[in-house]
Amino acid sequence: MSDPVELKKLVKQLQSATTEQEIVDILQTLKKEFQVNEAILRESKAGLAVGKLRTHAKKEVADAAKELVKKWKTEVERAKAGGTHPAKAAPARKASIVSGPSTPITPTAPSGGKPEVRTAKKDGVSMNHTGDTTRDKCMELVYDSLAVDSGSPSEQLFDRARAIEKAVYTEHGSTNAAYKAKIRTLFVNLKDKNNPSLRGNVVSGELPVERFTKMSSQEMASEERKAADSKIREDNLFASLGAGEQQAETDAFQCGRCKQRKCRYRQAQTRSADEPMTTFVTCTVCNNRWKFS
């Protein structure tokens, strides 16, 4: 089946699905029952909807989306190689700026190796847009960080990269040191292989460009990194109280790890004076530590 109308209906169902199983079922239906070409993917916007799910938190959903994008990419390439011309060609958009493909792309692995990393140059995307060499180069860096493992169309990636660079330039007023530092921070965090959700949210638009460009490195960090940083801060807070300080011993607290009641504790005012003191407890049996207010 290759009816764009039916495909659009399924795409709407996919976008409104409320459970992971429902999403997987729709993806499987799309995979089994639909054959696509470049024009159909453009018209139905199915590529965008499915490509977005490649970074879904549920592995089963992400894997199903990746398989479907890969299948569609193969079908599009086969149609082009066979000289098949869609009956209804989609109008060209930004032809003078973007010359790369506008269908979803899945990085392929040459000779069974790691998937090839996408870049603006490999996608055939020209960044000669602002008339300023520095700005165009920064825009290219942002594009490369968004595209690294993305299956989204090059036009969509270009739109996001251009909007991000423009927002940073507008904030700083020139390509000064602060502008370059901000672009560098965004680039590093977007390209972080351990933070695919940040890339996916920026590309899909779930994280608006205006908000994204105002975020700090800590705010952009992955959940794993945030949890690790929080643990480091907590450990440092325990240490900052001073190892030599006298701690009161008590059996009033039970250790959540070893269930013993042999503990030492101390209290400190870590927040404003009108808020309760924070109690720091250390189990003398297993050295487990926790705090509460």
PEBELFEN-V187168 format. One record per residue. N is the residue number from 0. RES is the residue in one small letter. OMEGA is omega in whole degrees, -180 to 180 (* if undefined). NEAR is the number of other C-alpha atoms within 10 Angstrom. Layout:
n;res;omega;near
N;RES;OMEGA;NEAR
N;RES;OMEGA;NEAR
This chain:
n;res;omega;near
0;m;179;11
1;s;-179;13
2;d;-179;12
3;p;-179;19
4;v;179;12
5;e;180;12
6;l;178;23
7;k;180;17
8;k;-180;12
9;l;178;18
10;v;178;22
11;k;178;14
12;q;-180;14
13;l;-177;20
14;q;-179;12
15;s;-179;11
16;a;-175;14
17;t;180;10
18;t;180;8
19;e;-178;14
20;q;178;12
21;e;179;15
22;i;-179;22
23;v;180;19
24;d;180;14
25;i;178;17
26;l;179;22
27;q;177;16
28;t;178;12
29;l;-178;20
30;k;-174;17
31;k;-168;11
32;e;-175;10
33;f;170;15
34;q;-172;16
35;v;168;22
36;n;-174;21
37;e;-178;24
38;a;-179;20
39;i;179;25
40;l;178;22
41;r;-175;19
42;e;-176;16
43;s;-175;20
44;k;-179;18
45;a;-179;24
46;g;180;26
47;l;-177;21
48;a;-179;17
49;v;-180;25
50;g;179;24
51;k;-177;21
52;l;179;24
53;r;179;27
54;t;-180;22
55;h;-178;17
56;a;180;12
57;k;-175;11
58;k;-178;12
59;e;178;14
60;v;-179;21
61;a;-179;19
62;d;180;16
63;a;179;21
64;a;179;26
65;k;180;20
66;e;-179;16
67;l;178;22
68;v;179;26
69;k;179;17
70;k;-180;15
71;w;179;25
72;k;179;22
73;t;-179;16
74;e;179;16
75;v;-180;21
76;e;179;14
77;r;180;13
78;a;179;16
79;k;-179;14
80;a;-179;9
81;g;178;9
82;g;-180;9
83;t;180;12
84;h;178;12
85;p;-179;14
86;a;-179;8
87;k;-177;10
88;a;179;12
89;a;-179;13
90;p;180;9
91;a;-178;10
92;r;-179;11
93;k;-176;9
94;a;-178;12
95;s;-178;11
96;i;-176;15
97;v;179;19
98;s;-178;16
99;g;-178;17
100;p;179;15
101;s;177;21
102;t;179;26
103;p;-179;27
104;i;172;23
105;t;180;25
106;p;-179;18
107;t;-177;15
108;a;178;11
109;p;176;9
110;s;175;7
111;g;-180;7
112;g;179;8
113;k;179;10
114;p;180;14
115;e;-178;14
116;v;179;16
117;r;174;22
118;t;178;20
119;a;-179;24
120;k;-180;12
121;k;178;11
122;d;-180;19
123;g;-178;14
124;v;178;22
125;s;180;17
126;m;177;22
127;n;-170;15
128;h;-173;13
129;t;-174;12
130;g;178;9
131;d;-176;10
132;t;-179;12
133;t;-180;12
134;r;-180;23
135;d;179;18
136;k;178;14
137;c;177;22
138;m;179;26
139;e;178;23
140;l;180;22
141;v;178;27
142;y;-178;28
143;d;-180;25
144;s;178;25
145;l;-172;27
146;a;-168;28
147;v;179;21
148;d;-174;24
149;s;173;25
150;g;-177;26
151;s;179;27
152;p;-179;22
153;s;180;26
154;e;180;22
155;q;178;18
156;l;179;25
157;f;180;25
158;d;-180;12
159;r;-179;22
160;a;-180;26
161;r;-180;21
162;a;180;17
163;i;-180;24
164;e;-179;26
165;k;-180;17
166;a;180;18
167;v;179;22
168;y;179;19
169;t;-179;12
170;e;-174;13
171;h;173;14
172;g;179;12
173;s;178;13
174;t;-179;16
175;n;-177;10
176;a;180;10
177;a;177;15
178;y;-178;19
179;k;180;18
180;a;180;12
181;k;178;20
182;i;-180;21
183;r;179;15
184;t;179;15
185;l;-180;24
186;f;-177;19
187;v;-178;15
188;n;178;21
189;l;-175;26
190;k;-179;20
191;d;-177;15
192;k;-180;13
193;n;-178;14
194;n;-178;18
195;p;-179;21
196;s;178;20
197;l;178;21
198;r;-177;24
199;g;-179;25
200;n;178;15
201;v;-178;20
202;v;-177;25
203;s;-178;18
204;g;178;13
205;e;174;10
206;l;-177;15
207;p;-179;15
208;v;-178;19
209;e;179;12
210;r;-177;10
211;f;-176;17
212;t;178;21
213;k;-175;14
214;m;174;14
215;s;178;13
216;s;180;13
217;q;-180;11
218;e;-180;11
219;m;-175;20
220;a;177;20
221;s;180;18
222;e;179;13
223;e;-180;11
224;r;179;14
225;k;180;14
226;a;179;12
227;a;179;12
228;d;179;14
229;s;179;12
230;k;179;12
231;i;180;12
232;r;-180;12
233;e;178;15
234;d;179;13
235;n;179;11
236;l;176;13
237;f;-177;18
238;a;-176;10
239;s;179;9
240;l;175;13
241;g;-177;9
242;a;-176;9
243;g;-179;6
244;e;179;8
245;q;178;10
246;q;179;15
247;a;177;11
248;e;-177;17
249;t;172;14
250;d;-178;12
251;a;-179;10
252;f;177;17
253;q;180;15
254;c;179;21
255;g;-178;12
256;r;-176;12
257;c;176;12
258;k;177;12
259;q;-180;15
260;r;177;17
261;k;-173;17
262;c;168;23
263;r;179;20
264;y;174;19
265;r;-180;18
266;q;180;17
267;a;177;12
268;q;-176;13
269;t;180;13
270;r;-178;11
271;s;-173;8
272;a;-178;8
273;d;178;7
274;e;-177;10
275;p;176;14
276;m;177;16
277;t;179;15
278;t;180;15
279;f;-176;19
280;v;177;25
281;t;177;21
282;c;-178;25
283;t;-180;15
284;v;-176;14
285;c;178;14
286;n;175;14
287;n;-178;14
288;r;175;19
289;w;-179;16
290;k;176;14
291;f;180;10
292;s;*;13
